[in-house]
């Protein structure tokens, strides 16, 4: 630990900051679980953008949600700074540190300010932890847990062991209600069959397989298990999902794909989408936000990654139990590491088939 000093006064209110992308926010949840288990009475407030606020509201380890503002709006930034100051937080952990976040917490007068010891902004924090995340030696969520342990150590609190998924409390009644909602929304969907969710979009944050590669995987799944495929789509991705459904139908005229491949492109927001992912028996995608939401529910996942050091399966592994995740990556090399279309799908299917059979058998 970087701070030898141990405080004798326990904090009552903690601010945590992860105000960038959905997947990044999901990967701080195990750290919050550690803190909440160690200090159940601690009030944890999360500063998040409006986009990820529904996930913060679903998280059982967060007590309050504070919405971030446009960092270029000086009036809004000043108002947010005053709001944070009024809350009188005892401590803050900035899991994501940029100029906006660093200046915000420094000027808000929070006594204990912890962040990774990276970039020039680290000097706005009076507690820092060297992590060297760029080396990608372990998972992002594990780096976040290290920050949680640093915080607990400073206050002399016993540090719990890692807490396993699931991290989001979706009850069986809520899942059954959502399954029925999906059956009614997607004509021909059968609640008695295995549901495999496939997300071919990337949200602009990562490379992904080609539609032809996804079509090959889907065809193999339909051939080998009694599954229905649900193609999910984020904002602006509906056309891509429709194109994938059409490609599967074109390449497999022997099947009535209208009754085994469905496009799920409309929902009632991120919380509703999360409830739908809770209905999945398996989730397949690239390294993107919905993958990490599915994993927080402990859904079995299959994911495809670049091999670049900053984007590897090790660094961005999801937070479901390790036995419930299968990862593939692009070939190593500067010219190939970001090109997921070079992943050999027939070879990958040799590992995918037994994994799918095993995981779907557990769920049924």
C-alpha positions as CSV (number, residue, x, y, z in Angstrom):
1,X,0.0,0.0,0.0
2,X,1.2,3.5,-0.8
3,X,0.0,5.2,2.4
4,X,1.5,3.9,5.6
5,X,-0.6,6.3,7.8
6,X,-3.9,4.9,9.1
7,X,-6.7,7.3,10.1
8,X,-8.4,6.8,13.4
9,X,-11.6,8.5,12.1
10,X,-13.8,6.5,9.9
11,X,-15.5,8.3,7.0
12,X,-19.3,8.6,6.8
13,X,-19.7,9.7,3.2
14,X,-17.6,8.5,0.2
15,X,-17.8,9.9,-3.4
16,X,-16.7,7.6,-6.2
17,X,-16.1,8.8,-9.7
18,X,-16.3,6.9,-13.0
19,X,-17.9,9.3,-15.4
20,X,-16.9,8.0,-18.8
21,X,-18.1,4.8,-20.7
22,X,-20.6,2.2,-19.7
23,X,-18.2,-0.7,-19.6
24,X,-15.7,1.2,-17.5
25,X,-18.4,2.0,-15.0
26,X,-19.4,-1.6,-14.7
27,X,-15.8,-2.6,-13.9
28,X,-15.7,-0.5,-10.7
29,X,-18.6,-2.5,-9.2
30,X,-16.5,-5.3,-7.6
31,X,-14.5,-2.5,-5.9
32,X,-17.6,-0.9,-4.6
33,X,-18.8,-4.4,-3.4
34,X,-15.6,-4.7,-1.4
35,X,-16.0,-1.3,0.3
36,X,-19.6,-1.9,1.1
37,X,-19.0,-5.3,2.6
38,X,-16.2,-3.8,4.7
39,X,-18.1,-0.7,5.7
40,X,-21.9,-1.4,5.4
41,X,-22.9,2.0,7.0
42,X,-20.7,4.0,4.7
43,X,-22.8,6.1,2.3
44,X,-21.5,5.8,-1.2
45,X,-22.4,8.4,-3.8
46,X,-21.4,7.9,-7.5
47,X,-20.6,10.7,-9.9
48,X,-21.7,9.4,-13.3
49,X,-22.9,10.8,-16.6
50,X,-26.6,10.7,-17.4
51,X,-26.0,7.7,-19.7
52,X,-24.8,5.3,-17.0
53,X,-27.0,6.7,-14.2
54,X,-29.6,3.9,-14.6
55,X,-26.8,1.3,-13.9
56,X,-25.7,3.3,-10.9
57,X,-29.2,3.3,-9.6
58,X,-29.5,-0.5,-10.1
59,X,-26.2,-1.1,-8.3
60,X,-26.8,-2.3,-4.7
61,X,-23.5,-0.9,-3.5
62,X,-24.4,2.7,-4.4
63,X,-26.6,4.8,-2.1
64,X,-26.9,8.0,-4.1
65,X,-26.3,9.1,-7.7
66,X,-24.8,12.5,-8.7
67,X,-25.1,13.5,-12.3
68,X,-22.0,14.9,-14.0
69,X,-22.2,18.0,-16.1
70,X,-20.7,19.2,-19.4
71,X,-17.1,20.0,-18.5
72,X,-17.1,22.8,-21.0
73,X,-20.0,24.6,-19.4
74,X,-18.3,26.7,-16.7
75,X,-21.6,27.6,-15.0
76,X,-22.6,24.0,-14.7
77,X,-19.1,23.0,-13.5
78,X,-19.3,25.6,-10.8
79,X,-22.8,24.4,-9.7
80,X,-21.6,20.8,-9.5
81,X,-18.5,21.8,-7.5
82,X,-20.8,23.6,-5.0
83,X,-23.1,20.6,-4.9
84,X,-20.3,18.3,-4.1
85,X,-19.0,20.8,-1.5
86,X,-22.4,21.0,0.1
87,X,-22.5,17.2,0.5
88,X,-19.5,17.4,2.8
89,X,-17.9,14.1,1.6
90,X,-15.2,12.7,3.9
91,X,-13.4,11.0,1.0
92,X,-13.4,10.5,-2.8
93,X,-12.0,7.7,-5.0
94,X,-11.5,8.8,-8.5
95,X,-11.4,5.6,-10.5
96,X,-11.0,7.7,-13.6
97,X,-8.8,10.8,-13.3
98,X,-8.8,13.6,-15.9
99,X,-8.4,17.3,-15.6
100,X,-12.1,17.9,-15.0
101,X,-12.4,15.3,-12.2
102,X,-9.1,16.3,-10.5
103,X,-10.0,20.0,-10.3
104,X,-13.6,19.2,-9.3
105,X,-12.7,17.2,-6.2
106,X,-9.7,19.4,-5.3
107,X,-11.8,22.6,-5.3
108,X,-14.6,20.9,-3.5
109,X,-12.5,20.6,-0.4
110,X,-12.8,16.8,0.2
111,X,-10.2,15.9,2.8
112,X,-9.2,12.4,1.5
113,X,-8.7,12.3,-2.3
114,X,-7.5,9.0,-3.8
115,X,-6.7,8.3,-7.5
116,X,-4.2,6.3,-9.6
117,X,-0.8,7.9,-9.7
118,X,-0.9,8.6,-13.4
119,X,-0.7,11.8,-15.5
120,X,0.0,15.3,-14.2
121,X,-3.5,15.4,-12.7
122,X,-2.4,13.1,-9.9
123,X,-1.1,16.1,-8.0
124,X,-4.6,17.3,-7.3
125,X,-5.0,14.2,-5.0
126,X,-3.4,13.8,-1.6
127,X,-3.4,10.0,-1.8
128,X,-2.2,8.2,-4.9
129,X,-1.6,4.6,-5.8
130,X,1.0,3.5,-8.4
131,X,-0.7,0.9,-10.7
132,X,0.9,1.1,-14.2
133,X,-2.4,0.1,-15.8
134,X,-0.9,0.6,-19.3
135,X,1.1,-2.6,-18.8
136,X,-2.2,-4.5,-18.6
137,X,-0.8,-7.1,-16.2
138,X,-4.2,-7.8,-14.7
139,X,-7.9,-7.0,-15.2
140,X,-9.2,-3.5,-15.0
141,X,-11.7,-4.5,-12.3
142,X,-8.7,-5.8,-10.3
143,X,-6.9,-2.5,-10.6
144,X,-10.1,-0.9,-9.3
145,X,-10.2,-3.3,-6.4
146,X,-6.7,-2.3,-5.5
147,X,-7.9,1.3,-5.1
148,X,-10.7,0.1,-2.8
149,X,-8.2,-1.9,-0.7
150,X,-5.9,1.2,-0.5
151,X,-8.9,3.2,0.8
152,X,-9.8,0.6,3.4
153,X,-6.2,0.2,4.5
154,X,-5.9,3.9,5.2
155,X,-8.9,3.8,7.5
156,X,-7.7,0.6,9.2
157,X,-10.7,-1.4,8.1
158,X,-10.4,-5.2,7.5
159,X,-10.2,-5.9,3.8
160,X,-12.7,-8.6,2.5
161,X,-11.9,-11.2,-0.1
162,X,-13.0,-10.6,-3.7
163,X,-16.8,-10.8,-4.1
164,X,-18.1,-12.8,-7.0
165,X,-20.9,-12.0,-9.4
166,X,-23.8,-11.5,-9.7
167,X,-23.6,-7.9,-8.7
168,X,-27.0,-6.7,-9.9
169,X,-30.1,-7.7,-8.0
170,X,-32.6,-8.9,-10.6
171,X,-35.1,-11.1,-8.9
172,X,-36.6,-14.3,-10.5
173,X,-40.0,-12.6,-10.6
174,X,-38.5,-9.6,-12.4
175,X,-36.8,-11.9,-14.9
176,X,-39.9,-13.9,-15.6
177,X,-41.9,-10.7,-16.2
178,X,-39.2,-9.4,-18.6
179,X,-39.1,-12.7,-20.5
180,X,-42.9,-12.4,-21.0
181,X,-42.4,-8.8,-22.1
182,X,-39.9,-10.0,-24.7
183,X,-42.1,-12.8,-25.9
184,X,-44.9,-10.3,-26.5
185,X,-42.6,-7.8,-28.2
186,X,-40.8,-10.3,-30.5
187,X,-43.3,-12.4,-32.4
188,X,-42.4,-16.0,-32.4
189,X,-40.0,-15.9,-29.5
190,X,-40.4,-19.0,-27.3
191,X,-39.7,-18.7,-23.6
192,X,-39.0,-22.5,-23.3
193,X,-36.0,-22.4,-25.6
194,X,-32.4,-21.3,-25.0
195,X,-31.9,-17.6,-25.7
196,X,-28.6,-16.5,-27.0
197,X,-28.1,-12.8,-27.2
198,X,-25.6,-11.5,-29.9
199,X,-24.4,-7.9,-29.9
200,X,-22.6,-7.1,-33.2
201,X,-22.2,-3.4,-32.4
202,X,-19.3,-1.8,-30.7
203,X,-20.6,1.7,-29.7
204,X,-17.6,3.1,-31.5
205,X,-15.3,2.1,-28.7
206,X,-13.7,-1.0,-30.1
207,X,-13.2,-3.1,-33.2
208,X,-15.5,-6.1,-33.7
209,X,-16.1,-9.2,-35.8
210,X,-17.5,-8.8,-39.3
211,X,-21.2,-9.7,-39.8
212,X,-20.1,-12.7,-41.8
213,X,-18.2,-14.0,-38.8
214,X,-21.2,-13.5,-36.5
215,X,-23.4,-15.2,-39.1
216,X,-21.1,-18.2,-39.1
217,X,-21.3,-18.5,-35.3
218,X,-25.0,-18.1,-35.3
219,X,-25.5,-20.8,-37.9
220,X,-23.4,-23.2,-35.9
221,X,-25.3,-22.5,-32.7
222,X,-28.6,-23.1,-34.4
223,X,-27.3,-26.3,-35.9
224,X,-26.1,-27.7,-32.5
225,X,-28.5,-26.5,-29.8
226,X,-32.2,-25.7,-29.6
227,X,-31.6,-22.0,-29.4
228,X,-33.2,-18.8,-30.5
229,X,-30.9,-15.9,-31.4
230,X,-31.7,-12.4,-30.2
231,X,-29.7,-9.7,-32.0
232,X,-29.3,-6.7,-29.7
233,X,-28.6,-3.2,-30.9
234,X,-27.5,0.0,-29.2
235,X,-28.3,3.5,-30.4
236,X,-27.7,3.7,-34.2
237,X,-27.0,0.0,-34.5
238,X,-30.5,-1.3,-35.5
239,X,-29.7,-1.3,-39.2
240,X,-26.6,-3.4,-38.5
241,X,-28.6,-5.9,-36.5
242,X,-31.2,-6.1,-39.3
243,X,-28.4,-6.7,-41.8
244,X,-27.0,-9.6,-39.7
245,X,-30.4,-11.2,-39.5
246,X,-30.8,-10.9,-43.3
247,X,-27.4,-12.5,-43.8
248,X,-28.2,-15.4,-41.6
249,X,-31.4,-16.0,-43.5
250,X,-29.7,-15.7,-46.9
251,X,-27.0,-18.2,-46.0
252,X,-29.3,-20.7,-44.3
253,X,-32.5,-21.1,-46.5
254,X,-33.1,-24.5,-44.8
255,X,-34.3,-22.7,-41.6
256,X,-37.2,-20.5,-41.0
257,X,-35.0,-17.8,-39.5
258,X,-38.1,-15.7,-38.7
259,X,-38.7,-18.1,-35.8
260,X,-35.1,-18.5,-34.7
261,X,-33.4,-15.1,-35.2
262,X,-34.9,-11.9,-33.7
263,X,-33.8,-8.3,-33.8
264,X,-34.2,-6.5,-30.4
265,X,-33.4,-2.9,-31.2
266,X,-36.1,-1.1,-29.1
267,X,-36.2,-0.9,-25.3
268,X,-37.3,1.4,-22.6
269,X,-33.9,2.5,-21.6
270,X,-30.7,1.1,-20.1
271,X,-32.4,-0.4,-17.0
272,X,-35.0,-2.2,-19.2
273,X,-32.2,-3.4,-21.4
274,X,-30.4,-4.8,-18.4
275,X,-33.5,-6.7,-17.3
276,X,-33.6,-8.2,-20.8
277,X,-29.9,-9.3,-20.6
278,X,-30.9,-11.0,-17.3
279,X,-33.1,-13.3,-19.4
280,X,-30.2,-14.4,-21.6
281,X,-28.7,-17.9,-21.4
282,X,-25.6,-16.7,-23.2
283,X,-24.3,-13.4,-24.4
284,X,-21.9,-13.0,-27.4
285,X,-20.2,-9.7,-28.4
286,X,-17.0,-7.8,-28.8
287,X,-15.4,-5.9,-26.0
288,X,-18.2,-3.4,-25.4
289,X,-20.4,-2.0,-22.7
290,X,-23.3,-4.5,-23.0
291,X,-20.8,-7.4,-22.4
292,X,-19.9,-6.0,-19.0
293,X,-23.6,-5.5,-18.1
294,X,-24.3,-9.1,-19.0
295,X,-21.3,-10.2,-16.9
296,X,-22.4,-8.2,-13.9
297,X,-25.5,-10.4,-14.0
298,X,-23.2,-13.4,-14.1
299,X,-24.6,-14.4,-17.5
300,X,-22.2,-16.7,-19.5
301,X,-20.3,-14.7,-22.1
302,X,-18.2,-15.1,-25.2
303,X,-16.2,-12.1,-26.3
304,X,-13.8,-11.1,-29.0
305,X,-10.9,-8.8,-28.4
306,X,-8.0,-7.1,-30.0
307,X,-4.5,-8.3,-29.0
308,X,-3.1,-4.8,-28.4
309,X,-1.7,-4.6,-24.9
310,X,-4.1,-1.9,-23.8
311,X,-7.2,-3.9,-25.1
312,X,-6.4,-7.5,-24.3
313,X,-8.8,-10.1,-22.9
314,X,-6.7,-10.0,-19.7
315,X,-7.2,-6.3,-19.2
316,X,-10.8,-6.1,-20.1
317,X,-12.2,-9.4,-18.9
318,X,-15.7,-9.1,-17.7
319,X,-16.8,-9.5,-14.0
320,X,-18.8,-12.7,-14.3
321,X,-17.3,-15.8,-12.7
322,X,-14.2,-16.9,-14.8
323,X,-15.7,-20.3,-15.6
324,X,-18.6,-18.4,-17.3
325,X,-16.4,-16.5,-19.8
326,X,-14.7,-17.5,-23.0
327,X,-12.4,-15.1,-24.8
328,X,-10.8,-14.9,-28.3
329,X,-8.4,-12.3,-29.6
330,X,-6.9,-11.1,-32.9
331,X,-3.5,-12.4,-34.0
332,X,-0.5,-10.8,-32.3
333,X,1.4,-8.2,-34.4
334,X,1.3,-4.5,-35.1
335,X,-0.6,-5.1,-38.4
336,X,-3.0,-7.6,-37.1
337,X,-3.6,-6.9,-33.4
338,X,-6.7,-4.7,-33.9
339,X,-8.2,-6.7,-36.8
340,X,-10.8,-9.0,-35.3
341,X,-11.8,-10.2,-38.8
342,X,-8.6,-12.3,-38.7
343,X,-9.9,-14.4,-35.9
344,X,-10.4,-18.0,-37.2
345,X,-14.1,-18.7,-36.5
346,X,-14.1,-22.4,-37.5
347,X,-11.2,-22.9,-35.1
348,X,-13.0,-20.8,-32.4
349,X,-16.1,-22.9,-32.8
350,X,-14.2,-25.9,-31.6
351,X,-14.1,-24.2,-28.2
352,X,-17.4,-22.4,-28.4
353,X,-19.6,-25.5,-29.0
354,X,-18.7,-27.4,-25.7
355,X,-18.8,-24.1,-23.7
356,X,-22.3,-23.3,-25.0
357,X,-23.6,-26.7,-24.3
358,X,-22.2,-26.7,-20.8
359,X,-23.4,-23.2,-19.8
360,X,-26.8,-23.6,-21.3
361,X,-27.3,-26.9,-19.5
362,X,-26.5,-25.2,-16.2
363,X,-29.1,-22.5,-16.9
364,X,-31.9,-24.9,-17.8
